[in-house]
Amino acid sequence: MTAAERDAGTGNEALNGAEVLLRVLDEEGVEVIFGYPGGAVLPIYDALFKQDRIRHVLVRHEQAAVHAAEAYARSTGKVGVVLVTSGPGATNAVTGLVDALMDSIPLVCLSGQVPTKLIGNDAFQEADTTGITRPATKHNYLVREPGTLAQTVREAFEVARSGRPGPVLVDLPKDITVGKAPLTKPALSRLQRLSHQGGPDAEAIARTVEAMKTAKRPLFYTGGGIINSGPEASELLRRLARKTGFPVTSTLMGLGAFPSPDPQFLGMLGMHGSVEANMATHGCDLLIALGSRFDDRVTGRVDAFSPNSFKVHADIDPSQIDKIVPVDVRIEGDVRDTLEALLEAWGDTPAPDLSTWWNQIASWRSVDGFGFTQDMDPSAIIRPQHAIRRLYVLAKETGRDTFVSTEVGQHQMWAAQHFQFDKPNRWLTSGGLGTMGYGLPAAVGAQVAHPDALVIDIAGEASTLMNIQELGTIAQYRLPVKIFILNNHYMGMVRQWQELLHGSRYSQSYSEALPDFVKLAEAFHATGMRATHVGELDDVIRRMLAHDGPVVADICVAEGENCYPMIPSGAAHNQMLLGPDQDSEAAGLTEEGKMLV
Amino acid sequence: MTETIQHSVISVLIEDESGALARVVGLFSGRGYNIESLTVALVDAEQKLSRITVLTSGTPMVIRQIKAQLKRLIPVHDVCDLTEEGPYVGRELALVKVVSSGDRRTEALRIADSFRARPVDTTAMSFVFELTGSPEKIDAFIELMRPLGLAEVSRTGIAAIGRGPSVFHLKKEPV
């Protein structure tokens, strides 16, 4: 029995706004809120205290509440919910909101606001939250009338989850949550005009399948849209790939939609993508983009991107089509429906003979762009790629459902390259915004959503310090997350760019005065471990995985390691830097590229 | 793909709610699109819809992006590129203050007459002319007034509507 049903007999007894809010959240199926209290949201916290249907997870910083909710959403397919107070509570949440906007994560962020009468008076802890978050959200609301509260919150959920998902903020002045408010019945959505009518365009599907039947060098380029569309979309992608025999490459956000170990999978494409994925993207004659958005980290130099291919772009957000790269066929709609239509139109057509194309791919694959040499002498320095590969192998041996979050930087790219995923929704990373400090709170959110799963934050020592306070949240809720720090004493990606583009002048990128991560873990009631040499690595990973509580593993890795392959900014996909010995100018590393991010 | 810069007049029907205009303006500034002029007013009190007319410029790809991005805004009901959809009427209103005397004053009044600009305020030393027309016509008028004591200009920006019986907001039947 839902709370709404309980009330049905008694009518809407006088509820205050905060109680109405919680009733609507309950109706929307909300089980967990990530938040932090403060003056403007005290009525909501009071209402939370008096009920037991919705659980509240107290974070240590509002940014972390948003990242935790993002990971909760990404790993469950539900809408993540955040509750923060006015002023600094809301402004602290902004980074997380933009992160969710860039990566299309469905969130509802409830923020307190000073009472309606004080708005505009520079009141204590007042900020123009709807003004500040307007470009940081898919949409936002300021509730000014108690009568609109219930419907506004319902609509916020609808906006967050419909179409291309994204974060929605609802700003709640304190008089609205304190005062009486009606629990209005759900009204007919005014958003129906926004929903995509019908399936994908039949002609576009026919033209695509026509191109698929005649292509000699086809390629699927899949993105986070497949994950957002739900596990069924991943399943349909797998079926389409089997039926056609086409190779598949994925963006960072799309990892897991297609099984990484599958021979048809070429790995991630883009700046730190695999040789075979990037060369295939450059050389294909048919590129089918599915739920991906031609991000600059994917395309490199746009005018040299996949220069000779017929391009199809399927996306739920029409504004993404023809935004960066002009395409030949546009398919608007949910990628799940598009995949279904493509499968149906393909029918029982036998897979075409693509052996020449696959032979070409095999020769690129043999370059082994992700390769490295680990000295296996027990006293040898650990190479970060080796640490991730061992983590993958040993985690897989546990047989447990595994979720991996990352921070941002080299370790993130190495994780994308060396950790393998065979299911969607298991990979939690900050793609579009590149938010350092994402991974630790994301691990919190994933572990809250999946209490029995193995949740690992693959971290760098610099990034993880940005939200290290969340070790407190981990301790409070006894979340057994594993924080696997690849500690190279540098902001590694900054250091790498400084080496390649700024004459090895390592300006401010050395991680000076680091804490002792083992002691730090202990101070937060977690278990600390350290591996300084290859000989200790497997043992530390095994003990970390076997431990039933939170662990911080400080993995001391080679300081000067760079992440390869690398397409320097402004270069084309066939101009990858494969390793440190390569002539950087020949690889398209130009003064012009230096201007780019 | 042509990279020529084109001008476009885009009409947007948007719910008349707090912050709606800021969403549109913020979209243009945030994504680096041009606004050459912008007008906004409530046009449908019953449905609470405002109509925004934006004069913008960009490559064809940018113009398409502007329209697609506008359509993503939740309060936006419809977006119409009048430049693309066919002939349209675009009009701007200007109030032009001219302060002068003697021959210059007479000449200002004579030119105003030929432009069908109406003096809406007259003193011994000044006129305020009201003028409607295309932005080009208003530009021309202002240039002619410059040597004749041009003192102050207020312009509304262009308001535009398609020619012929078809209507842009399809949800409503043409009357």
Chai-1 contact restraints between the chains, C-beta under 6 A:
chainA,res_idxA,chainB,res_idxB,connection_type,confidence,min_distance_angstrom,max_distance_angstrom,comment,restraint_id
A,R134,B,G26,contact,1.0,0.0,6.0,A-B,restraint_1
A,P135,B,G26,contact,1.0,0.0,6.0,A-B,restraint_2
A,P135,B,G30,contact,1.0,0.0,6.0,A-B,restraint_3
A,H139,B,I74,contact,1.0,0.0,6.0,A-B,restraint_4
A,P318,B,A68,contact,1.0,0.0,6.0,A-B,restraint_5
A,S319,B,A68,contact,1.0,0.0,6.0,A-B,restraint_6
A,S319,B,Q69,contact,1.0,0.0,6.0,A-B,restraint_7
A,S319,B,R72,contact,1.0,0.0,6.0,A-B,restraint_8
A,K323,B,Q65,contact,1.0,0.0,6.0,A-B,restraint_9
A,P326,B,M1,contact,1.0,0.0,6.0,A-B,restraint_10
